[in-house]
Every structure is written in structure tokens, then in C-alpha cells.
Amino acid sequence: MSAVAVEHARQQWEEGHRRLQSYSVDPALNLQLHSEVSAVVDELNRRVGQTFTLAELTQAYNEADRWIYDLLGAARHLTIIQDSAFHLYARRAIDYAP
């Protein structure tokens, strides 16, 4: 996985997380979205594990289309949920740097 691909993915994840935060003005929707983000983070923990690099997480991101719909169905804000979850999970990477 190239450094450019990893950086591009990180930018997408950060943007998704920013967009998720913009929904904080709607408490009910915000709670639902955070619950769905948590479900994706739990699935990432199962699929990626505790020890991983950002490159490995980027590879998992590229493959997420295979399982994300099974997990969340046709969630209205699927891309935001997915990107935000990956953003949060990336902080656990052994090579993470803000």
C-alpha cells in the first residue's frame, strides 16, 4: 500500500468524521449515527485486530464494501458512518501520527 493511498484514505476518514460531528445539532440522529459508528468500530476490531498499521487499515477500508452493507444495511449516512469509524479506529494503529 502506497503512502499516497494511505494519506488519501486518512483524508476521507477525517472528512467523514467532521461531517458526522455536524449532525450533533440533531440529538436523535446523532445518537443513531454514533451507535452505527460504534458497530463498525466493533467489526473493525474483529476483522483487523488490535495490532495493525495504517496501510493494513487502508486495505480493510478498500474491502469494506464487502461487509458494511451486511452490518448496516442501507443506512442513510453510510459513507459518513464508515469514514468516521475508520477515522476513530486509525488512532489505534501502531504507526498513527496526528
N, C-alpha and C positions, 0 to 999 in steps of 0.2 A: 504494500500500500504506500503510495507516494505521500510525501509531506504536504503537497498541494491538495491532494484529495482529503487528507485528514483535516487540514485547515478549512477547506470549503465546507466539510460536514460540520465542523465546530461552529462556523458562522451560521449555518442553517439552524443548528440546535439553539444557539443563543437567540436568534431571531424568534424562533418558536416560543422560547421561554419568555421573552419580552411580550410577545403577543398574548400569551397566557396571563401574564400579570395585568394586562389591560382589561381583562374581564373581572377584575376584583370589585368593580362597581356593582356587579350583579351577584349578590351573595349566593343565591341558589345555583346559578350556572357555575360560579367559581368553585363551589363545593363539589359539584358533579365533575368538573374538569380535573380538579386535584385528585379526586377519587380514581379517575381513569388514568391519570399520570402515575399514580401510585401502583395501579395494576400493571402498567407497562414496566415500571421500575422493578417490581417483583418478578416479572417474566424475564427481564434482562439479568437479574441476579441468578435465575435458574439457568438461562441459556449461556451467559457469558462467564459467570462465576465471580469470585471475589478478587482474583488477581488477573489483570488484563492491561493491555496498552491501549492508547487512543487509536492506533491502527487497527487493532482487533475489534474495538468497539465500532469503528467506521465500517469494517467488514460486516459486522452484525447489523448495522444500520442499512447497509445496501441489501441485506437479505430480509429485512423486517417485513416487507410486503408479503412474504410467505406465511406469516403468522399473526400479524397485527389485526387483520380482519376477523380471524377466529377469536381473538381475545376481546375485541371491542365492537365487532360488527360494523355497521355503517355509522359510526359516531360522527356527529355533525362537525366537530372540530378535530378530526382525526390527525391531520398534519401537525397542528399545534400541540396536541397531546403527545404525539410521537416525538416530535423535536424537543419539547420541553423535558420529557422523560430521559431522553438521551443526554441532554444538557446536564441534568442533575446527576445522572449516573456517571458521566465523564469525570466528574470531580473525584471519583474513586480510583481512576486509572493510575497506575504506578508512575506514569510519565506526565501526569497532569500538571500544567502550569497555567495560572490565570492569564 
